[in-house]
Each structure stands twice: as C-alpha cells, then as structure tokens.
Amino acid sequence: MTRPSFAAHDPDLSERNVLVLGLGKSGLAAARLALGRGARVTIADRKPEGELGEAVARARALGARVLAGGHPPSLVRGVDLVVTSPGVPAHADPLVAACEIGVPVWGEIELAARFCKGRVIGITGSNGKSTVTAMCGGILRGAGIPGGTGGNLDVPFCDLLVHDGERAVHAVELSSFQLETVEAFRPAVAAILNLSPDHRPTPRPRRACSRCNRARTRRFSTRTTRRARASSPRCAGACTASRRGARSSAARSCAVDGWS
C-alpha cells in the first residue's frame, strides 16, 4: 500500500483519514484543525468514555469519531496520518505500529506548524519557559504585532492559528515531549533557556521505532545547534560539541533527553 506524502507547508488533508491520540486540549485542537482542512478524524483515548467528561461531546460536535478505553495497535489500520498528544508515550502501541508500516506520526505542534503562515518564536528549557513565553507574547502584542501566545502554555498551537497571518509572530512554549514529534517545524527563533540534570523525563521503554528516533534526534540537534542561543553553560557546551559532530554525552543529552 502506497502511503501518502504530505507537503511541508499547507498539506492537503482533504478526505484523509487522521487518527488523533489523546482527548485533551492538544487533541481537540488538532482534531479541530484537521477537520477544518477536510480530513476524516478519529480521536482515541485510553480512558473510558465516562472519565473523559465533556471532551467527548465537544469532539463529536466538531464532527470527529471518538474511540475510548484503549490504544490498540489496530487503530492505525487504514489511517493516513497519526497526530499524537504530548501525554502519549512514544512507545504506545499505535505509534509503534504506525512507524512500522510507514504512517507519518506528527505531534500537535508539527500539525500546526505545517499550516502556519507567520513566524514562530519557540522557547524550551528546564525552567522559566512559561514566564519567558508570556513575556515575549506581551512584548509582541504591545508592539502591535499580531499573533498568539501558547503552545505548552495553556492554548495549543493549533488554536493559535486563529491569529495567524503573513505578519503574525507567535510565541510558543515547547516541552520535550512536543519536540519529539516535530519534522518540518522550523521556528524563526529558538531559545533553550537552561538544562537541569534533575529535570529529565523518566526513562521510557525502548519500543519506539529506532529508525524514527534516530531521525528525530538528528533533526532536533541540527535545528538546536543552528538556531538556539543558550543561557546555560552546559547547554552551550552541548551545542558546541554537536557542531563539531562529537557524540559526547552532553550532546546526546541536548538532542535526546530534552525537557518537560
């Protein structure tokens, strides 16, 4: 079966089958955007329907199909694209299954980025992300520059696109989990605020496709090295090592461990 390819900017989702994993804020925002682009959307959540509250009604009101109570690998059958939420682990069965059969897996950040016409200031780090993101957003709006402020900070990136346009500049907070599922996302400005050894995600089982993990590592380390300005000496050292092509533990930490 030939899998569809998607353009890096403004991809055609018309009549495509899109599976969204997670019925939280990010999942609903991703479903809303995909449905608005003509996709057929199914949202799946591990929780039973009774524990999902009003989110189920909101998703169905948007026109999405809702499957609750589990994430079996069979969910990816007949799917053209999987959009995952930050809370879904990379080793979840549907993500592993999608990777194995060549179905693209994007995060909500990646989905929004492909339809974003403006520019993005992407901010990550162990501490201070929300404060700096809110500050940047306040400066931009105070200067009369259109755009939205959010991402990992309250409003999902997909929902920020209501403020999008050629002149827009969005201030977007990014967690490590959101950065695991980016591909074409290219912020105009990327900031790594700091790195704390005690603020790394809990190690996860190595069930995720190693080919995809290696590709994501290369993309993230390249993007970080070229665009970020680090205030942390440890992070600066990691980026310098990455530029030299070194496989030091610091470089691997910058590229792989990330921040939550």
NUNU-870531 format. One line per 4 residues: number of its first residue (from 1); their letters; for each residue x, y, z of C-alpha. Coordinates in nm, 2 decimals. Example, Ala and Ser with C-alpha at 12.3 -4.5 7.8 and 13.67 -1.06 7.14 Angstrom:
<pts>
1 = AS = 1.23:-0.45:0.78  1.37:-0.11:0.71
</pts>
This chain:
<pts>
1 = MTRP = 0.00:0.00:0.00  0.14:0.34:-0.10  0.13:0.59:0.19  0.05:0.95:0.11
5 = SFAA = 0.32:1.21:0.14  0.24:1.55:0.29  0.38:1.88:0.19  0.59:2.06:0.45
9 = HDPD = 0.36:2.36:0.42  -0.01:2.37:0.38  -0.05:1.99:0.32  -0.37:1.86:0.16
13 = LSER = -0.57:1.67:0.43  -0.89:1.66:0.23  -1.05:1.31:0.26  -0.75:1.18:0.45
17 = NVLV = -0.81:0.95:0.75  -0.64:1.12:1.05  -0.61:0.95:1.39  -0.56:1.18:1.69
21 = LGLG = -0.43:1.02:2.01  -0.55:1.19:2.33  -0.86:1.38:2.40  -0.71:1.66:2.60
25 = KSGL = -0.66:2.02:2.49  -0.40:1.94:2.23  -0.60:1.65:2.08  -0.92:1.86:2.05
29 = AAAR = -0.72:2.14:1.89  -0.55:1.91:1.64  -0.89:1.75:1.55  -1.04:2.09:1.50
33 = LALG = -0.77:2.20:1.26  -0.77:1.87:1.07  -1.14:1.87:1.03  -1.13:2.23:0.91
37 = RGAR = -0.89:2.11:0.64  -1.13:1.84:0.52  -0.99:1.54:0.70  -1.19:1.25:0.84
41 = VTIA = -1.08:1.24:1.21  -1.10:0.97:1.47  -0.99:1.06:1.83  -0.88:0.78:2.06
45 = DRKP = -0.81:0.80:2.43  -0.71:0.53:2.68  -0.95:0.65:2.94  -1.31:0.51:2.94
49 = EGEL = -1.57:0.74:2.79  -1.72:0.80:3.14  -1.39:0.95:3.26  -1.35:1.19:2.96
53 = GEAV = -1.63:1.42:3.06  -1.74:1.70:2.83  -1.45:1.64:2.59  -1.63:1.36:2.42
57 = ARAR = -1.93:1.58:2.34  -1.71:1.86:2.22  -1.52:1.62:1.99  -1.83:1.48:1.84
61 = ALGA = -1.98:1.82:1.80  -1.67:1.90:1.58  -1.75:1.61:1.36  -1.49:1.37:1.50
65 = RVLA = -1.54:1.00:1.57  -1.44:0.91:1.93  -1.30:0.58:2.05  -1.24:0.55:2.42
69 = GGHP = -1.10:0.28:2.65  -0.77:0.19:2.49  -0.50:0.24:2.23  -0.47:-0.10:2.04
73 = PSLV = -0.23:-0.12:1.75  -0.52:-0.19:1.52  -0.62:0.18:1.54  -0.38:0.26:1.26
77 = RGVD = -0.54:0.04:1.00  -0.65:0.25:0.71  -0.50:0.57:0.86  -0.31:0.82:0.65
81 = LVVT = -0.17:1.03:0.94  -0.14:1.00:1.32  -0.13:1.31:1.54  -0.03:1.24:1.89
85 = SPGV = -0.07:1.44:2.21  0.23:1.52:2.44  0.10:1.29:2.71  0.10:0.98:2.49
89 = PAHA = 0.43:0.79:2.53  0.65:0.73:2.23  0.63:0.35:2.29  0.25:0.34:2.28
93 = DPLV = 0.13:0.06:2.06  -0.04:0.27:1.79  0.27:0.49:1.75  0.50:0.18:1.72
97 = AACE = 0.26:0.02:1.47  0.23:0.34:1.27  0.61:0.37:1.24  0.64:0.01:1.14
101 = IGVP = 0.40:0.04:0.84  0.52:0.39:0.74  0.23:0.60:0.86  0.35:0.95:0.94
105 = VWGE = 0.34:1.05:1.31  0.32:1.41:1.40  0.26:1.60:1.72  0.01:1.88:1.75
109 = IELA = 0.30:2.13:1.72  0.40:1.98:1.39  0.04:1.98:1.26  0.00:2.35:1.34
113 = ARFC = 0.34:2.44:1.20  0.26:2.30:0.86  -0.04:2.54:0.83  0.12:2.84:1.00
117 = KGRV = 0.18:3.14:0.77  0.35:3.36:1.03  0.68:3.32:1.22  0.73:3.14:1.55
121 = IGIT = 0.95:3.21:1.85  1.00:2.86:2.01  1.10:2.85:2.37  1.21:2.55:2.57
125 = GSNG = 1.43:2.46:2.87  1.40:2.31:3.22  1.27:2.62:3.39  1.12:2.96:3.30
129 = KSTV = 0.96:2.85:2.97  0.61:2.99:3.06  0.74:3.31:3.20  0.96:3.39:2.90
133 = TAMC = 0.69:3.28:2.65  0.43:3.51:2.82  0.69:3.79:2.83  0.77:3.75:2.46
137 = GGIL = 0.40:3.74:2.37  0.33:4.05:2.58  0.61:4.24:2.41  0.49:4.14:2.06
141 = RGAG = 0.13:4.23:2.13  0.23:4.56:2.30  0.42:4.65:1.99  0.12:4.59:1.78
145 = IPGG = 0.25:4.27:1.62  -0.03:4.01:1.56  -0.01:3.65:1.66  -0.08:3.42:1.95
149 = TGGN = 0.09:3.31:2.27  0.07:2.95:2.39  0.18:2.60:2.29  0.26:2.41:2.61
153 = LDVP = 0.14:2.73:2.78  -0.24:2.70:2.81  -0.35:2.74:2.44  -0.24:2.47:2.19
157 = FCDL = -0.05:2.59:1.89  -0.33:2.47:1.66  -0.57:2.71:1.83  -0.33:3.00:1.80
161 = LVHD = -0.37:2.99:1.42  -0.69:3.19:1.45  -0.45:3.48:1.50  -0.23:3.37:1.21
165 = GERA = -0.13:3.57:0.90  0.17:3.67:0.70  0.26:3.94:0.96  0.20:3.72:1.27
169 = VHAV = 0.46:3.62:1.52  0.36:3.35:1.76  0.53:3.30:2.10  0.52:2.92:2.15
173 = ELSS = 0.63:2.73:2.46  0.77:2.38:2.37  0.81:2.08:2.60  1.05:1.79:2.54
177 = FQLE = 0.75:1.57:2.46  0.63:1.81:2.20  0.97:1.83:2.04  0.99:1.45:2.00
181 = TVEA = 0.73:1.46:1.72  0.84:1.75:1.50  0.97:1.72:1.15  0.91:2.03:0.93
185 = FRPA = 0.87:2.27:1.22  1.12:2.55:1.18  1.09:2.83:1.43  1.23:3.17:1.32
189 = VAAI = 1.38:3.20:1.67  1.46:2.91:1.90  1.56:2.96:2.26  1.69:2.69:2.50
193 = LNLS = 1.68:2.87:2.84  1.86:2.61:3.06  1.92:2.25:3.13  1.88:2.09:3.47
197 = PDHR = 2.01:1.73:3.53  1.72:1.67:3.77  1.45:1.77:3.52  1.48:1.50:3.27
201 = PTPR = 1.18:1.28:3.17  1.16:0.93:3.33  1.33:0.68:3.10  1.08:0.51:2.88
205 = PRRA = 1.09:0.15:2.73  1.28:0.13:2.40  0.98:0.00:2.20  0.96:0.30:1.97
209 = CSRC = 1.10:0.26:1.62  1.48:0.32:1.64  1.48:0.45:1.28  1.23:0.72:1.37
213 = NRAR = 1.41:0.80:1.70  1.75:0.84:1.52  1.59:1.07:1.26  1.42:1.29:1.52
217 = TRRF = 1.75:1.31:1.71  1.93:1.44:1.40  1.66:1.69:1.32  1.65:1.83:1.67
221 = STRT = 2.02:1.85:1.73  2.07:2.02:1.39  1.78:2.27:1.45  1.90:2.34:1.80
225 = TRRA = 2.26:2.39:1.70  2.18:2.63:1.42  1.91:2.84:1.58  1.93:2.83:1.96
229 = RASS = 2.10:3.07:2.19  2.16:2.90:2.53  2.19:3.08:2.87  2.31:2.75:3.03
233 = PRCA = 2.68:2.68:3.00  2.60:2.30:2.99  2.36:2.35:2.71  2.61:2.58:2.52
237 = GACT = 2.87:2.31:2.56  2.64:2.05:2.42  2.55:2.26:2.12  2.92:2.33:2.05
241 = ASRR = 3.00:1.96:2.07  2.72:1.89:1.83  2.85:2.14:1.58  3.19:1.95:1.59
245 = GARS = 3.00:1.63:1.52  3.10:1.49:1.86  2.90:1.21:2.02  2.95:1.33:2.37
249 = SAAR = 2.71:1.26:2.65  2.63:1.63:2.67  2.54:1.65:2.30  2.32:1.34:2.33
253 = SCAV = 2.15:1.50:2.63  2.08:1.82:2.44  1.94:1.63:2.15  1.76:1.34:2.31
257 = DGWS = 1.68:1.38:2.68  1.50:1.71:2.63  1.30:1.89:2.89  0.95:1.86:3.02
</pts>
